[in-house]
Amino acid sequence: MTRLQRSRALRWLCTLATLAALVVVLFPVYAVVVGSFESTDTLFSGNYYWLPHAATLDNYRTVIQAQSGNVLTSLIVGLGTALLALVVAVPAAYALAKYRLKVTVVIVSALLVAQIVPSIVLATSLFIIFHWVHLVNTYPGLIIADGTYAIPFAILVLRAFFFGLPNEVMQAARVDGASEWQTFRRIVVPLARSAVITVAVFSFLNGWGDFIFALTVLNGTNIVPITLGIYTYLGNYSTDWGAVMASAAFAIVPAAVMLVIAQRYIASGLTAGSVVG
């Protein structure tokens, strides 16, 4: 096999792998959208329809009446999680990347461990702590809980970016008379815009799609995010699968819109640490 043939074979292999990944990722979403226009009886008729069969909008009418307030709750939690992650992660990541701290290795290792701890373990521990400090059944409690995953991820991504940021940029600002805070606010943060937007979007999605923390921290309250709203249609003896599908499709829209708007920042933000400087 010649070099050109190997190159073509690799190109086809990569193309097929990409298509397979798209099918694996997008088919469940497509199935949810199709199912949202069908009744529960149709969904369990034993036949799968690639297009809505006997399409109905009853599921969406039910969901819009019951879940509109829950969408607002999820927006508040998602935006709060993103804001919390940025306030904590941006300066923390900069310090871990640019300052010689003796505890840097320990902190980074702890952040990596925090990413692999099962959420149910954290949720149980946080419920006990929040019960002591009266944060159960509150927006701040749920936002802080979601931040336990969003903040470590944000710090690791931003730290990789700040590592690639040339020290000469900060030194030039200091020579011009800028203080450490002015250098960080006027030079570093604008240069890190793509990385900051990336972690903000992923932090929002973490809060928007959370279920475990919401189920644990919100115990019998009027604060109900969309994820718990979907859960209400799942019963021990009967399940309204049409409403479940419609709720899921309803919940996809805001997150999808945000991803589409921020996609170019996300693409550059996730790779910025390897190309800057």
Protein Blocks (a to p, Z undefined) as FASTA:
>chain_A
ZZklmmmmmmmmmmmmmmmmmmmmmmmmmmmmmmmmpcfklmmnopacfbdehiafklmm
mmmmmmmmmmmmmmmmmmmmmmmmmmmmmmmmmmmmmpccfklmmmmmmmmmmmmgcfkl
mmmmmmmmmmmnopghifklmmmmmmmmmmmmmmmmmmmmmmmpcfklmmmmmmnopafk
lmmmmmmmmmmmmmmmmmmmmmmmmmmmpmklmmmmmgoiabdcfklmmmmmpcfkbccf
klmmmmmmmmmmmmmmmmmmmmmmmmmmmmmmmmgZZ
